[in-house]
Amino acid sequence: MTTVERGRGAADRTRRPTASRAGTGADMVAFAPVWLLVALLYHPFIADLTDKASVAAALTPDPVRWGFSHLAVGVGSALLVLAFIVLRRYLRDAGEHRWSRWGLPFIVVGSTLFAFLPAMEIAMLGVLAAGADVRAVLVAMDPWFVPILLAGSITFALGILGFAVGIVRSGVLGRSLAWGVAAMLVLSAAGRFVPSTTVLLLGAVASIAALWPLAYRMHKRPQPARTAES
């Protein structure tokens, strides 16, 4: 084997693990929003989540579904964090060192606060099992529930704005597609401010529309072309 061939073999071995890691990361970016959408579809439909009577009525007939659907939503929030961590690494490799870097901590904190909400809803199963008034407890929890909802939504939206700018400036997608992805990301974040199952579902669909083009690009181009530092 010549020196040139040995060099090419070493380069191939270096590229294979990198491509494999990028493929696994792309799978996470594609999978996370789908999990969240499925979890929300499994969640009992409630047109207005601020209507405590409707919430209590959805919980009472099928507490098992109530528990597992909220557990799935919490897991979906964690998977979304992993997806954005992977995406941050990809944008960094493309030379985008500013916007996604400061956006990621807001995504993590916002997603963590969002996960508190289904945890609080799961706690209602204990209230039901104890024979207490579920609607009264839901009303009593509002001074905690609403501020956590708003804080999580605002924090998550700030992180999404950072990623939206980073994606546009990184050059990993064509300009028109990048702006479309950024718009879908902003729409997905806006949906968290509205306490409605319908709006949450639309936000999850917007997340898929935003993240799937990025996942596809990561599959096709594991090592993005670097741009000037932005």
N, C-alpha and C positions, 0 to 999 in steps of 0.2 A: 504494500500500500504506500502510495507516495505521500509526501508531506501535505500536498494540497488536498488529497482525498481525506487524510486524517483530520485536517482542519475543517473540511466540510462536514465530516461525521460529527465532530465535536459541536459544531454550530447547530446541526440538526437536533442533537440531543438536548441542547440548550433551549431550542425553540419549542420542542415538543411539550415539556412541562409547562412552559409559559402559555402555550395555546390551550393546554388542558385546563389550567387554572382559569384562564379567561372564559373558556366554555362553561365551566362550572359556575362562574360568576354570572355569566349571561343567563344561564338557566334560573338562577335565583332572581335576577331582575325581571324575568318573564313570569316566574311562578308566583311571586309574592302578591301582586295585585289580583291575580286570579283567585288565589286562596281567600283573600279578603272579600272579593265579590261573592264567592260561593258561600262564605260564612254569613254575609249580610242577606243573601237570598234565603238561607236556612232560618234566619232570625224571623220570628213572627212579625208579620207586616203591621206596622202602627203608623198611621198617616201623620199624627201629631204626637211626638214623643213627650211633649210638655203636658199632654192630657193624662193625668195620673189614673183616671178611671179606665181609660183605654189600655194603659200599660198594665194595670192590675188584671184587667179582663184577658189580656194576652198571656199573662203568666199562669193564671190559675188552672186552666184546663190541661196544660201540658208542661209541667215543671221540668221534665227531663229535657225536652227540646229547648226550653228557656236557658237551662244551665249550659248545655253543650254549645248552643249557638253563641252565647256570650263568651265562653271559653275559646271558641274558634276565632271570634273577632279579636280577642286579646292576642292570640297567637299570630293572627294576621298582622297586627300592629308591629309585633316583634320581627316578623319576616320582612316587613317593609323597611325597617331600620337596616337589616342586613343588606337588602337590595341597594339602599342608598350608600352604604359603606362601600360596596363593590363599585357602584357608579362613581363615587368620589375618587377611588383609586384609578379608574379608567380615565377620568377627566384629568387627573394629575399626570398620568402618563402622556396625555395629549398636550401637556404644557399649561393647563389651566390651574393656577396655584392660588387664586384669591377667593373667588365667589363661592365655589363648592366647599372650600375649606371652612369658611365661617358659617356656611349654611348647614353643614352636617351636625354640629352640636344642637342647633335648634330643631332639626329633624328628630334627633334622639330624644331630647327632652319633650318635645311635643307629642311624639308617639308614645312615650312612657305615660304622660298625663292622660292621653286618650285611652290607654289600656286600663287606667284606673276606673273608667266609667263602666265597662262591662263587669269589672270586678265588683263594683258597688251594686250592679244589677243582680249578679249571682247571689249576693248576700240576701236578696229578697226571698230566696228559697228557704232560708232559715226562718224568716218572718212568717212565711206561709206555713212551714212545718210546725211552728209554735202556735199557730192559730190566731195570730195577731192580725190587725187591720193593715193589709198591704198598702192600700191607697194612702192611709194616714202616714205610714212610715215613709212612703215615697215623697209625700209633701214635706215631711220633716227633714228629709235629706237634701232638699233643694238648696239650702244655704251652702252646702258643700258641693253638690253636683254641678250647679250652674257655673260657679267660679272656675272649677276644674275644667269644665267644658270650654269656657271662653279662653282660659289661660293656655290650654293645650292647642286650641284652634289657632290662636294668634301666634304662638311659638312655632307650630308646624308651618304656618303660612310664611313666616319669615324665612325659615329654612328652605321652603320650596322656592321662594323668590331668589335666594342665593343660587340654587341649582339651576333655575330657569336661565338666569343671566350667564352662569358658567357654561351651560350647554350651548347657548347661542354664541358665546365668545370663543369656545374651545375649537370650533371647526370640525367636530367629530361627525356632524351631520351636514347635509346641504343647508343653505341659508333658509329656504322656505320651510323645509321639514323641521329645522331647529326651532323656528318661530312657532310652528304648529305644535310641536312637543312642549315648548314652554307654555303655550296657552292652555294646553290640556293639564299640565301640572298645576297651574294657577287655579284652573277650574276644580281640580280634585281637592285642593286645599280650601277653596271657598265653600265647598259642600259640607265641610265639617262645622261650619257656623250655624247651619240650619238643622234643628232637631226634627228630622223627618226621615223615615225609612227610604222614601222615594229619592230624596236628595242625596242621602248617603250612598244609595245604589248608583246614582248618576256620577257621583264622585269616584266610586270604585271603577266604573267603566272609563271615566276620564283618565284614571291612573293607568289602566291597561293601554289606552290609546297613546299615552305618553311614554310608557316604559318599554312597550314591545318594539318600537323602532330602534330604541337604544340597545335592547337585547340582541336584536338581529344584527346591528352593526358590530356589536362586540363579538358575535359568532363569526362574522365574515372577516373582521379585521381585529384580531386579538391584540395586536400592537398598533395603536393609532399613530398617525403621523403627528409629530410634535409641531405645535405652533409657537409663536413668540409668547413669552410669559405674559399672562393677562390677569 
